Amino acid sequence: MRKGLLFATAAVSAALLSTVTACSSTSSGGTASAGAKKPKIGVILPDSKSSVRWETADRPYLAAAFKAAGVDYDIQNAEGDKQAFQTIADQMITNGVNVLVIVNLDSGTGKAVLDKAKAQGVATIDYDRLTLGGSAQYYVSFDNTQVGKLQGEGLTKCLSDMGAKNPVVAELNGSPTDNNATLFANGYNSVLDPKYASGEFTKGPNQSVPDWDNAQAQTIFEQMYTSQPNIGGVLAANDGLANSAIAVLRKNHRNGQVPITGQDATVQGLQSILAGDQCMTVYKAVKKEADAASALAVELAAGKKSQTSATVHDPTGNRDVPSVLLAPEAIFKDNVQAVVTDGYVTRAQLCTGDYEALCTKAGIK
């Protein structure tokens, strides 16, 4: 299990990033000066459909951090293709990366890549998703069980605010091959299961969505709704899945009447919250995660090791992985401004068209 938490701060990241100076992506960064060879860091992102964050947030944040550190870097996206994931890793290792940072598609594919990198003397970091049975030297993520707990508590709050009595709660879980989805579920079920047991809530349909695919999620929720049209609340594991459920509810003229959770504080998710179609999301400050991962990668590329005050247990590999775990934040209509203030989403992105009036009403600046 987790042993403590390390909340990465700007000061920590800055201190680590300062260990290497001198610049390179698909995102490949910069030009090298004559002389010493600069360290090179490879990053493999998983896809563009499980969440928009990988391309809109993680890529630019990581690239900016590596540029600031003066290291060469190569950031590529496997776009959900396991073979492409392995091919990209092989190319990066052949091209001489000193550190490989991955967001696995599944633990099997991730393990194969991590083990190959280790055999070639390449340092490794699991980013956002822990590779079960893998060999990453570090893990950088959020406290994902806490993410799920915030979702369960958020749904409970929204149902209470609506005065719901014994609501039927449907659960749209994340991908069964993503360890994070398991951790999210552990978190929200720790809140919801006692309510099911007491009869306060009724447990409704419960299904995982392969690969976090939003189109499949809509089909799955359509089937849930057809079999149980009295669904009164939806625990959706992220904003994309939430939007799929909202589409079905809208078609049945029930959007805004059924509280739905989310995760990632996407523009679409925040707009749904302002419109009343989604009750909450969980904001994960991706810049802090990217900064922490890049700081570790730069240290490893310089041949140094970093101490962390947290570990996460890998039950498959039966080992404790040194970890940096960041704190998530619950977002409701009354604190959407926090995401804008943090710079993760701009007012211009959020307050388009009909949402301008909703932003003004919510006091978004």
Summary of the structure (lengths in Angstrom):
residues: 365
radius of gyration: 20.9
end to end distance: 40.7
largest distance: 70.9
contacts: 1341
relative contact order: 0.15
helix: 45%
strand: 18%
